[in-house]
């Protein structure tokens, strides 16, 4: 079974951390997640994240250093989730490839239904070291 590599962005704004809601007709439908998506074969993870955020939200981002990685074995496939701090460079958020988006206080993340890999990141987001770690200055 092949491991899916997924790149996700933590975008911190004045109103909290950006999360997106998956569309209803996809795996983990209607759950909330950190925006991003699958890294295609031959693609570098940061480039994949820039591409996915453009496709999903119509924004261009600066991607910082990797700040976390989570491996989770879902029943249908294992996932390696690579997490990067990002900053929006251009664009106005539009839910093109997701059902919705919202800005959430780090403590409010625990109230959202999320896929297991994203929950692991959510649990760590309140920590001082994560919010001030590598790439966190991209705000």
C-alpha positions as CSV (number, residue, x, y, z in Angstrom):
1,X,0.0,0.0,0.0
2,X,1.5,3.3,-1.1
3,X,1.8,6.2,1.4
4,X,0.1,9.4,0.3
5,X,2.2,12.5,0.9
6,X,0.1,15.6,1.7
7,X,1.3,19.2,2.2
8,X,-0.7,21.4,4.5
9,X,-0.4,25.1,5.4
10,X,-0.8,26.8,8.7
11,X,-1.9,30.3,7.8
12,X,-2.2,32.6,10.9
13,X,-4.1,35.8,10.4
14,X,-5.5,38.5,12.7
15,X,-8.7,36.4,13.2
16,X,-7.0,33.1,14.0
17,X,-5.8,30.1,12.0
18,X,-7.3,29.3,8.5
19,X,-9.1,26.0,8.1
20,X,-11.1,24.7,5.2
21,X,-14.1,22.3,5.1
22,X,-13.9,19.4,2.7
23,X,-16.7,19.0,0.2
24,X,-19.4,16.5,1.0
25,X,-18.7,14.0,-1.8
26,X,-15.0,13.3,-1.0
27,X,-13.4,11.1,1.6
28,X,-13.7,12.6,5.1
29,X,-16.4,14.8,3.6
30,X,-17.5,17.9,5.6
31,X,-14.6,17.6,8.0
32,X,-12.4,20.6,8.7
33,X,-8.7,20.5,7.8
34,X,-5.6,22.7,7.3
35,X,-5.6,23.7,3.6
36,X,-3.4,21.9,1.2
37,X,-3.4,18.6,-0.7
38,X,-1.6,15.7,-2.3
39,X,1.9,16.0,-3.5
40,X,2.0,14.6,-7.1
41,X,4.7,12.3,-8.2
42,X,7.9,14.3,-9.0
43,X,6.5,17.4,-7.3
44,X,8.3,19.1,-4.4
45,X,6.0,19.5,-1.3
46,X,6.2,23.3,-1.1
47,X,5.4,23.6,-4.7
48,X,2.4,21.2,-4.3
49,X,1.2,23.4,-1.4
50,X,1.4,26.6,-3.4
51,X,-0.5,24.8,-6.3
52,X,-3.2,23.4,-4.0
53,X,-3.8,26.7,-2.2
54,X,-4.2,28.4,-5.6
55,X,-6.6,25.7,-6.7
56,X,-8.6,25.5,-3.5
57,X,-8.7,29.1,-2.3
58,X,-7.4,31.2,-5.2
59,X,-4.5,32.6,-3.2
60,X,-0.8,32.7,-3.7
61,X,1.3,32.0,-0.6
62,X,4.9,32.2,0.6
63,X,5.7,28.8,2.1
64,X,8.1,28.8,5.1
65,X,10.1,25.9,6.5
66,X,8.4,22.6,7.5
67,X,7.1,22.9,11.1
68,X,5.6,19.5,11.7
69,X,5.1,16.1,10.1
70,X,2.4,13.5,11.0
71,X,2.1,9.9,9.8
72,X,-1.3,8.4,10.1
73,X,-2.6,5.0,8.9
74,X,-6.1,5.4,7.6
75,X,-8.0,2.2,6.8
76,X,-7.6,2.7,3.0
77,X,-4.1,4.2,2.9
78,X,-1.3,5.7,5.1
79,X,-0.8,9.4,4.9
80,X,2.3,11.5,5.7
81,X,1.2,15.0,6.4
82,X,3.9,17.7,6.0
83,X,2.9,20.9,7.7
84,X,4.4,24.4,6.7
85,X,3.8,27.9,8.0
86,X,2.5,30.0,5.2
87,X,1.7,33.7,4.5
88,X,-0.8,34.9,1.9
89,X,1.0,37.0,-0.7
90,X,-1.8,37.7,-3.2
91,X,-5.5,37.0,-3.6
92,X,-8.7,37.1,-1.7
93,X,-9.9,33.8,-0.2
94,X,-12.6,32.0,-2.3
95,X,-13.8,28.5,-1.5
96,X,-13.1,27.0,-5.0
97,X,-11.9,23.5,-4.1
98,X,-13.5,23.3,-0.7
99,X,-17.0,23.7,0.8
100,X,-16.1,26.6,3.1
101,X,-13.3,28.3,5.1
102,X,-13.0,30.0,8.4
103,X,-10.6,31.6,10.8
104,X,-10.4,29.8,14.1
105,X,-8.8,30.6,17.4
106,X,-6.2,27.9,18.2
107,X,-8.3,26.8,21.2
108,X,-11.4,26.6,19.0
109,X,-9.7,24.1,16.7
110,X,-10.5,21.3,19.2
111,X,-14.3,21.9,18.6
112,X,-14.0,21.1,14.9
113,X,-14.5,17.6,13.5
114,X,-11.2,16.9,11.6
115,X,-9.5,13.9,10.0
116,X,-7.1,12.2,12.5
117,X,-3.9,13.5,10.9
118,X,-5.2,17.1,11.1
119,X,-6.3,16.6,14.7
120,X,-2.7,15.8,15.7
121,X,-1.6,19.1,14.3
122,X,-4.6,20.9,15.9
123,X,-3.5,19.5,19.3
124,X,0.0,21.0,18.9
125,X,-1.1,24.3,17.5
126,X,-1.7,25.8,20.9
127,X,1.9,25.2,22.0
128,X,4.3,28.1,22.1
129,X,7.0,26.2,20.2
130,X,4.8,25.4,17.3
131,X,3.4,28.9,16.9
132,X,6.9,30.4,17.2
133,X,8.8,27.6,15.4
134,X,10.5,27.6,12.0
135,X,8.7,29.7,9.5
136,X,6.3,31.1,12.1
137,X,7.4,34.6,11.1
138,X,5.4,34.3,7.9
139,X,2.4,36.2,9.2
